[in-house]
Amino acid sequence: MYPSQDHLIILDADGTLFDTFPVVEEAFALHGMDIGDRNRFQRRRKLLKYLGGLREFPRNLRQQFDRASRKQFKQTLTEIYRASAQPFPGMIDLLQLLLEAPHVRVGIVSRNVTIDPETTLSIVLQRYGIDSGALDFVRCIPRGDTKTKQFRHLRDWFGINPLRATVCGDEAIDYEDASRAGMRALIAGYGFEDPGRLVEDYGVPAELVAATPELLAARLCHSLDLTMPAR
């Protein structure tokens, strides 16, 4: 039925591979805005996530009201991201292991919002010894498109059984889009979404929410019969 016996691993960048909250926080500060602390950021609803909570919203809205300000902010965010974005502990080791594993197709699908996001991700990966060209794919999703569409496209492109495909993301929508594509999901409870809200408000099974990067890596490797190298 499916021409390939490979596994497909789809990784999200921000909040799963890379700890980019400090990047956003610094960019906001440089433009006279305040994103709030990490815990409050994780608990915000999607609409207000990047506009701040009740404390920060009026100030942030004033600073980002016109197109020129938004363009300048995006430029700042891109520069900081490329220069200082850092991976979560163990994520580079995991990525290297997946790249070297036989019968594993691995890459990144992301909504990264920097300028030329594929280049941005490539630069950050290169700083940590990963050639983005070694990945099977890097897809940055444009506004208006869905991750489900990309997941299905990749699954069909490589001819992989959806039951042999796993999406690793950090938001409820990653779980929902993976499910719509017939795939499994592992969700990073340490990313941009509060782990309690993932389970209680969005119905993500607690068993699929990893509290730490190390736990996500261990669960994914166990499903692939791989062993993370000792650190």
C-alpha positions in Angstrom: 0.0 0.0 0.0 2.8 2.4 0.9 6.0 2.3 -1.2 8.3 3.3 1.7 9.1 1.6 5.0 10.7 4.8 6.3 9.6 6.8 9.4 8.7 10.4 8.9 9.6 12.9 11.7 8.3 16.4 11.4 9.8 18.9 13.8 8.6 22.4 14.7 11.3 25.0 15.2 10.1 27.6 17.6 9.2 26.2 21.0 10.2 22.7 20.2 13.7 22.7 18.7 14.7 26.3 19.7 14.0 28.3 22.8 13.0 31.5 21.0 11.1 33.2 23.8 14.2 35.2 24.8 14.5 36.3 21.1 11.0 37.6 21.1 11.5 39.2 24.5 14.6 41.1 23.4 13.0 42.2 20.2 10.0 43.6 22.0 12.2 45.4 24.5 14.3 47.1 21.8 11.1 48.5 20.3 9.7 49.8 23.6 7.3 46.9 24.2 6.9 44.2 26.8 5.9 40.6 26.1 5.5 39.7 29.8 7.1 36.8 31.6 7.3 33.3 30.1 4.6 31.7 32.2 2.0 34.4 31.4 3.0 34.3 27.7 2.4 30.5 27.7 -1.1 30.9 29.2 -2.4 33.6 26.8 -4.9 32.9 24.2 -3.7 32.8 20.6 -5.1 36.1 19.6 -3.3 38.0 22.3 -0.1 35.9 22.6 2.1 38.3 20.8 0.2 41.5 21.7 0.7 41.0 25.5 -1.7 40.5 28.3 -3.9 43.2 29.8 -0.9 44.8 31.4 1.1 45.1 28.2 -1.5 45.3 25.4 -2.1 49.1 25.3 1.6 50.0 25.2 2.4 47.3 22.6 -0.5 48.3 20.4 0.7 51.9 20.3 4.2 50.8 19.2 3.1 48.4 16.5 0.1 50.3 15.0 1.6 51.2 11.6 3.2 49.2 8.9 6.6 50.8 9.1 6.9 49.9 12.8 5.9 46.3 12.1 8.5 46.1 9.3 11.2 47.5 11.6 10.2 45.0 14.3 10.5 42.1 11.9 14.0 43.2 10.9 15.1 43.4 14.5 13.5 40.0 15.3 15.3 38.5 12.3 18.7 39.9 13.3 18.4 38.7 16.9 17.1 35.3 15.9 19.9 34.6 13.5 22.6 35.8 16.0 21.4 34.4 19.3 18.5 31.8 19.0 19.5 28.7 21.0 18.3 25.1 20.9 16.7 23.5 23.9 18.9 21.0 25.7 19.5 17.9 23.7 17.7 19.0 20.6 20.8 19.2 18.4 21.9 15.8 19.6 18.4 14.5 18.7 18.5 16.1 15.3 21.9 14.7 14.5 20.8 11.2 15.7 17.7 11.4 13.4 19.8 12.5 10.5 22.2 9.5 10.9 19.4 6.9 11.5 18.6 4.6 8.6 15.0 4.6 7.4 14.2 8.0 9.0 13.1 11.0 7.0 13.4 14.2 9.1 12.9 17.9 8.6 11.3 21.1 9.8 7.8 22.5 9.2 7.5 25.9 10.8 5.5 29.2 11.0 8.7 31.1 11.6 7.9 34.8 11.0 11.4 36.2 10.4 12.5 37.6 7.1 13.3 34.7 4.7 12.6 32.2 7.4 14.3 29.2 5.6 17.6 31.2 5.6 17.0 32.2 9.3 16.6 28.5 10.3 19.6 27.5 8.2 21.8 30.1 9.9 20.9 29.0 13.4 21.3 25.3 12.6 24.7 26.0 11.1 25.8 27.7 14.3 25.3 24.4 16.0 26.9 22.2 13.3 23.8 21.1 11.4 23.7 21.6 7.6 20.1 22.3 6.7 20.8 20.8 3.4 21.2 17.4 5.1 17.5 17.6 6.2 15.0 16.0 4.0 12.9 19.2 4.0 12.6 22.7 5.6 9.1 24.2 5.0 8.1 27.6 6.4 4.3 27.9 6.1 3.0 31.1 4.6 0.0 32.9 6.2 -3.3 31.4 5.2 -1.8 27.9 4.6 -2.2 25.0 7.1 0.2 22.6 8.6 -2.2 19.8 7.8 -1.8 20.4 4.1 2.0 20.3 4.5 1.9 17.2 6.6 -0.1 15.4 4.0 2.1 16.6 1.2 5.2 15.3 2.9 3.6 12.0 3.8 2.5 11.5 0.2 5.8 12.8 -1.3 7.8 10.2 0.6 5.2 7.5 0.3 5.1 6.9 4.0 2.3 5.3 6.1 0.8 8.0 8.3 1.1 5.6 11.2 4.9 5.7 10.7 4.8 9.6 10.8 5.3 11.7 14.0 4.9 15.4 14.4 6.8 17.1 17.2 5.3 20.5 18.0 4.5 22.7 21.0 0.9 23.9 20.5 -2.5 22.4 20.4 -2.8 23.1 16.7 0.2 20.9 16.0 -1.6 18.0 17.7 -4.8 18.8 15.9 -3.2 19.1 12.5 -1.2 15.9 12.9 -4.4 14.1 13.8 -6.2 15.5 10.8 -3.4 14.1 8.6 -3.6 10.7 10.3 -0.3 11.1 12.1 1.0 10.7 15.6 2.0 13.7 17.7 4.4 14.5 20.5 3.8 17.9 22.1 6.5 19.9 23.9 5.0 21.1 27.2 8.0 23.4 27.6 7.3 25.5 24.5 5.0 28.3 23.7 1.8 26.7 25.2 1.1 26.1 28.9 1.2 22.3 29.5 -1.9 22.4 31.7 -3.9 24.3 29.1 -2.8 21.8 26.4 -4.4 19.0 28.4 -7.3 20.7 30.2 -8.5 23.2 27.6 -7.5 21.7 24.3 -7.8 18.0 25.0 -4.3 16.9 24.1 -3.7 13.5 25.9 -1.4 14.0 28.8 0.6 11.0 27.7 1.6 12.9 24.5 2.8 16.1 26.4 6.5 16.0 27.3 7.4 18.3 30.2 11.1 18.7 29.1 13.1 18.5 25.9 14.9 15.5 27.3 11.6 13.6 27.8 10.4 14.5 24.3 13.7 13.2 22.8 13.5 10.0 24.9 9.9 9.2 23.9 10.6 9.9 20.2 13.7 7.8 20.2 11.9 4.9 22.0 9.3 4.9 19.3 12.0 4.6 16.7 14.2 2.0 18.6 17.0 4.6 18.8 19.2 5.5 21.8 20.2 9.1 22.5 24.0 9.4 23.0 25.2 9.9 26.6 25.9 13.5 27.3 
